[in-house]
Amino acid sequence: SYHAVVFFNYDFAVRTHAVRLAEPWLDESRSLFDLVVRLSDDPDAKVRLQVALSLGQSQNPAALTALAQLAVRSGGEPWMDDAILSSVGTTSDQLLAILLAQADALGQAQRLLAPLASMAGARHDDQQIGRVLATIAGATGAGAAAVQAVCMEGLSEGLQRGKARVLSSA
């Protein structure tokens, strides 16, 4: 729309602030959510960083897809990995699954595999750990063994955090 085109012509600081202001309405307005996601391709790294942080405020499953795309394209930028990890909180297993589904084109996102698995392990949630193990086991492609090893190391590290307890999930 015309308003979106005009918006993209503003200074990076205005775009960054607009993304931050949009956070409370990301789940209420699909057009606003889509506009924020479009800014994940912004030419300015600061705007992309704010998009990664702000997407964590949304419950929309498409936010994880957008975070995965940011991880692949911009994961090597300063603070981007931390922004993405802070935005997944309880859904690190889901982002890990999205990334492993495109294992042959991970790009910069390769660096997030161990931390995502570690976050899932640290939660000590039986179902989430089961999903992570199933995702890791299903990894395919030329580098599947290496990816599986990295993910298992991350999961093991996460499981060692906090109070140890017996897993009861089948």
Residue pairs with C-beta under 8 A, 6 or more apart in sequence:
4 35
4 38
7 15
7 18
7 35
8 15
8 39
10 18
12 42
12 44
12 46
12 47
13 46
15 39
15 42
15 44
15 47
16 44
16 46
16 47
16 50
19 36
19 39
19 47
19 50
19 51
19 54
20 50
20 53
20 54
22 32
22 35
22 36
22 54
23 54
23 57
24 57
25 32
26 32
26 33
26 36
26 54
26 55
26 57
26 58
26 60
26 63
27 33
27 58
27 59
27 60
33 58
33 60
33 62
33 63
36 51
36 54
36 55
37 51
37 55
37 62
37 63
37 66
39 47
39 48
39 51
40 48
40 51
40 52
40 66
40 69
40 70
41 48
41 73
42 48
42 51
45 74
45 77
45 78
45 80
48 70
48 74
48 77
48 80
49 77
49 79
49 80
49 83
51 66
51 70
52 67
52 70
52 74
52 80
52 83
52 84
52 87
53 83
53 86
53 87
54 87
55 63
55 66
55 67
55 87
56 63
56 86
56 87
56 88
56 89
61 94
63 87
64 88
64 91
64 94
64 95
64 98
65 98
67 84
67 87
67 88
67 95
68 95
68 98
68 99
68 102
68 109
70 80
70 84
71 80
71 81
71 84
71 95
71 99
71 107
71 108
71 109
71 112
72 99
72 102
72 105
72 106
72 107
72 108
72 109
73 107
73 108
74 80
74 108
75 81
75 84
75 107
75 108
75 109
75 110
75 111
75 112
76 108
76 111
80 108
81 111
81 112
81 115
84 95
84 112
85 92
85 112
85 115
85 116
85 119
88 94
88 95
88 116
88 119
89 119
90 123
92 116
92 117
92 119
92 120
93 116
93 120
93 128
93 131
93 132
93 135
95 112
95 116
96 113
96 116
96 117
96 120
96 132
96 135
96 151
97 131
97 135
99 106
99 109
99 112
99 113
99 116
100 113
100 135
100 136
100 138
100 139
100 147
100 151
103 139
103 140
103 141
103 143
103 144
103 147
104 141
104 142
104 143
106 113
106 147
110 147
110 150
113 147
113 150
113 151
113 154
114 150
114 151
114 153
114 154
114 157
115 154
116 154
117 132
117 136
117 150
117 151
117 152
117 153
117 154
117 155
117 158
118 154
118 155
118 157
118 158
118 161
119 158
120 128
120 129
120 131
120 132
120 155
120 158
121 129
121 132
121 154
121 155
121 156
121 157
121 158
121 159
121 160
121 161
122 158
122 159
122 161
122 162
123 158
124 159
124 162
124 163
124 165
126 167
126 168
126 169
127 169
129 155
129 159
129 167
129 169
130 169
130 170
132 151
132 155
133 155
135 151
136 147
136 148
136 151
136 152
136 155
137 148
139 147
139 148
139 151
141 147
